[in-house]
Amino acid sequence: MITATEMKVPRLVTALPGPKAKQVVERDAKFMSPSFTRDYPLVAKSGRGAMVEDVDGNVFLDFAAGIAVCSTGHCHPKVVAAIQKQAAELIHMSGTDFYYENLPLLAERLVKTVPGNEDKKVFFTNSGTEAIEGAVKLARYATKRDKMIAFYGCFHGRTMGSLSLTASKSTQRKGFGSLLGGVEHIPYPYAYRCALGHEPETCGEEILETLENQIFKRLFDPTEVAGIIIEPIQGEGGYVPAPKFFLQELQRICRQHGIMLITDEVQSGMGRTGKWWAFEHAGIEPDIITSAKGIASGMPLGAIIARSSVMDWKPGSHGTTFGGNPVCLAASLATMDLIEGGLMENAQKMGKYIFERTADWTNKFKIVGDVRGKGLMVGVEFVRDQRTKERAADLRNAIVDRAFHKGLLVLGAGENSLRLSPPLLIDQEQADFAVRTLEECIREAEKKV
Ligand SMILES: Cc1ncc(COP(=O)(O)O)c(C=O)c1O
């Protein structure tokens, strides 16, 4: 097993996939649901810090972090100790029916991370999608309205309610029949592909115009709209940040009409962008925030955080058997200690460093159209031609695969982008390795164009 002191960069000892990995992949094909989207055959066995070892002894540098989940790295000793201690003491009780000390303790700590003077309350869930389901129910309950507005390109989950809001890839919806009614999607302010050619900080004015002068006048009266949900930085959609003014204007519109502004921070939250929440970069105060992924370093936990006047639902109106499980809470408390204790600052510092090191990529490589994001949410968009911006999904896929074969784990995002979402504890040597390796992969892919 790898230890943090042993390895900081990859070590490959077999061809990939190795013999044991091949066996697992074969068994998986036989017994597992085929609905997953594995880009390459990583068969993980153990992890430490930003490193993952596979079943054949190959060690990878992990810039995927289990889809931006392992915020404190793999098996951080403090998180492991908290989980082990808790597992020996109490594994389950169910907050729906009983009290438990760490529920309000973690809730209070989360609330303290959220700006604004009004008191807030928390509902714990098992996953991101469950947090979204609850947020939609809460918005409807609090406003006594039922319409929702969401954005093209955003991903909010795969259960029927959250899937109704998700508008990322049609395969995620195809074949599942009719979804929640009363949901309308509008374009996301995607600066690199701004229809009107605006700059990153001004892209989206026409979308707000459409919302106010078309949607609200011709489709949904704003007094019927319960919530507007947005990822402040699109995750699955390609690591696309919404401009600051856009989020501020959405807040103004929501306040004007009594609509709940819901920010989905499932991927962008918990310190990943250098602040607790990505919306903080825009200085807004959403009514409802959803969190999951990085909140408990890999243990299944999510949260809905809302103003107390909003989270004012009656006993019995919402519940969960497992949400806020004691072991997950313990992992989350340890995670928060670590994020507060330097990891958030490191995410900011390392993010800045990676953006500096990749600043010339659009000049250096003709297939790199855009490098964007915040902190350790770095998106790279690949195009066939920088002028036409023709999407190059095949090149992106080739680069993701090449990176794997050089020991670097990364994930695609959107149609033709790649995302870097490493654990928040990476150091400069690891950032350098990732940048260098990707440069090699891009250069090799370019040769084939
Ligand atoms: C922004 C966002 N919201 C919601 C979800 C759904 O989370 P989960 O997969 O935990 O249900 C995801 C998952 O990728 C996400 O990125």
The ligand as a MOL file (V3000), in Angstrom:
LIG
                    3D

  0  0  0     0  0            999 V3000
M  V30 BEGIN CTAB
M  V30 COUNTS 16 16 0 0 0
M  V30 BEGIN ATOM
M  V30 1 C -23.4740 20.1010 -9.5000 0
M  V30 2 C -23.9990 18.7320 -9.1920 0
M  V30 3 N -25.2030 18.6130 -8.6340 0
M  V30 4 C -25.7010 17.4050 -8.3060 0
M  V30 5 C -25.0110 16.2540 -8.5560 0
M  V30 6 C -25.5830 14.9120 -8.1800 0
M  V30 7 O -24.8510 14.3730 -7.1260 0
M  V30 8 P -24.8700 12.8050 -6.8040 0
M  V30 9 O -24.1570 12.1030 -7.8990 0
M  V30 10 O -24.1860 12.7080 -5.4720 0
M  V30 11 O -26.3000 12.4110 -6.7190 0
M  V30 12 C -23.7430 16.3370 -9.1550 0
M  V30 13 C -22.9660 15.1210 -9.4650 0
M  V30 14 O -22.0810 15.0930 -10.2690 0
M  V30 15 C -23.2290 17.6150 -9.4820 0
M  V30 16 O -22.0250 17.7640 -10.0470 0
M  V30 END ATOM
M  V30 BEGIN BOND
M  V30 1 1 1 2
M  V30 2 1 2 3
M  V30 3 2 2 15
M  V30 4 2 3 4
M  V30 5 1 4 5
M  V30 6 1 5 6
M  V30 7 2 5 12
M  V30 8 1 6 7
M  V30 9 1 7 8
M  V30 10 2 8 9
M  V30 11 1 8 10
M  V30 12 1 8 11
M  V30 13 1 12 13
M  V30 14 1 12 15
M  V30 15 2 13 14
M  V30 16 1 15 16
M  V30 END BOND
M  V30 END CTAB
M  END
